[in-house]
């Protein structure tokens, strides 16, 4: 399986609840054999920041720094002109149909699990 999408901002959780759900979703996606996990975390009510976005992206960087993931691609970089995104699209052409590709959506992050 290629891409699983999870919505962490649904139900307006507290940051700690969103981070706990993130950990569960990463574990489940790995068990289910997904290559990528697209995380919808939002970007704040006025597009300025957002505590969940900041905490989720920090945690994903920590996971990747510990060599426990392939890479992390922030939504603003999820575009064909980004070298890592392009490499993924070359391996998995179905990603061209992703609705967030090329939109500069700061409310998402893509985690490469393998």
C-alpha positions as CSV (number, residue, x, y, z in Angstrom):
1,X,0.0,0.0,0.0
2,X,1.2,3.5,-0.8
3,X,-0.3,6.4,1.0
4,X,-2.4,6.6,4.2
5,X,-3.9,9.9,5.2
6,X,-4.7,10.8,8.9
7,X,-6.4,13.9,10.2
8,X,-4.9,15.0,13.5
9,X,-6.8,18.2,13.6
10,X,-10.3,16.6,13.5
11,X,-12.1,17.1,16.8
12,X,-9.7,20.0,17.8
13,X,-7.5,17.9,20.1
14,X,-5.0,19.2,22.6
15,X,-1.4,19.1,21.4
16,X,-0.6,16.1,23.7
17,X,-3.6,14.2,22.3
18,X,-2.6,15.0,18.7
19,X,1.0,13.7,19.4
20,X,-0.3,10.5,21.0
21,X,-2.6,9.9,18.0
22,X,0.4,10.6,15.7
23,X,2.4,7.9,17.4
24,X,-0.5,5.4,17.1
25,X,-1.0,6.3,13.4
26,X,2.7,5.9,12.5
27,X,2.7,2.5,14.2
28,X,-0.5,1.3,12.5
29,X,0.7,2.6,9.0
30,X,3.9,0.6,9.4
31,X,2.0,-2.5,10.5
32,X,-0.3,-2.1,7.5
33,X,2.6,-1.8,5.1
34,X,2.2,1.8,3.9
35,X,5.1,3.6,2.3
36,X,3.9,7.1,3.1
37,X,1.8,8.7,5.8
38,X,0.1,12.1,5.0
39,X,-0.6,13.9,8.2
40,X,-3.2,16.6,8.3
41,X,-2.4,18.8,11.2
42,X,-3.7,22.2,10.1
43,X,-1.6,25.4,10.2
44,X,-3.4,27.6,12.8
45,X,-6.7,29.4,12.6
46,X,-5.3,32.3,10.7
47,X,-2.5,30.6,8.8
48,X,0.2,32.0,11.1
49,X,1.3,29.1,13.2
50,X,-0.6,26.5,15.1
51,X,0.6,24.6,18.1
52,X,-0.3,21.2,16.7
53,X,1.5,21.9,13.4
54,X,4.7,23.0,15.3
55,X,4.6,20.0,17.7
56,X,3.9,17.4,15.0
57,X,6.6,18.7,12.7
58,X,9.1,18.8,15.6
59,X,8.2,15.2,16.6
60,X,8.5,14.0,13.0
61,X,12.0,15.6,12.7
62,X,13.0,13.8,15.9
63,X,11.8,10.5,14.5
64,X,13.7,11.0,11.3
65,X,16.8,12.2,13.1
66,X,16.7,8.9,15.0
67,X,16.8,7.1,11.7
68,X,13.3,5.8,12.3
69,X,11.8,7.0,9.0
70,X,12.9,7.6,5.5
71,X,12.2,11.3,5.3
72,X,9.8,14.1,6.2
73,X,8.3,16.5,3.6
74,X,6.5,19.5,4.8
75,X,3.4,20.5,2.8
76,X,5.0,23.6,1.4
77,X,7.6,21.4,-0.2
78,X,5.2,18.7,-1.4
79,X,5.7,19.6,-5.1
80,X,7.3,18.2,-8.2
81,X,10.1,20.7,-8.1
82,X,11.2,19.4,-4.7
83,X,14.0,16.7,-5.3
84,X,12.7,14.3,-2.6
85,X,9.1,14.6,-3.7
86,X,10.1,14.1,-7.4
87,X,12.1,11.0,-6.4
88,X,9.0,9.6,-4.7
89,X,6.8,10.4,-7.7
90,X,9.2,8.6,-10.0
91,X,9.0,5.5,-7.8
92,X,5.3,5.8,-7.3
93,X,3.6,7.6,-10.2
94,X,0.2,7.3,-8.5
95,X,1.3,10.2,-6.2
96,X,0.8,12.6,-9.1
97,X,-2.9,12.4,-8.3
98,X,-2.5,13.5,-4.7
99,X,-4.8,16.4,-4.1
100,X,-2.2,18.3,-2.0
101,X,0.6,17.9,-4.5
102,X,1.9,21.3,-5.6
103,X,-0.5,23.3,-3.5
104,X,1.9,24.6,-0.9
105,X,-0.4,23.3,1.8
106,X,1.3,24.1,5.1
107,X,-1.4,22.2,7.0
108,X,0.0,18.8,6.0
109,X,3.2,16.9,6.3
110,X,4.2,13.7,4.4
111,X,6.2,11.1,6.3
112,X,8.2,8.5,4.3
113,X,8.1,5.3,6.3
114,X,10.4,3.1,4.3
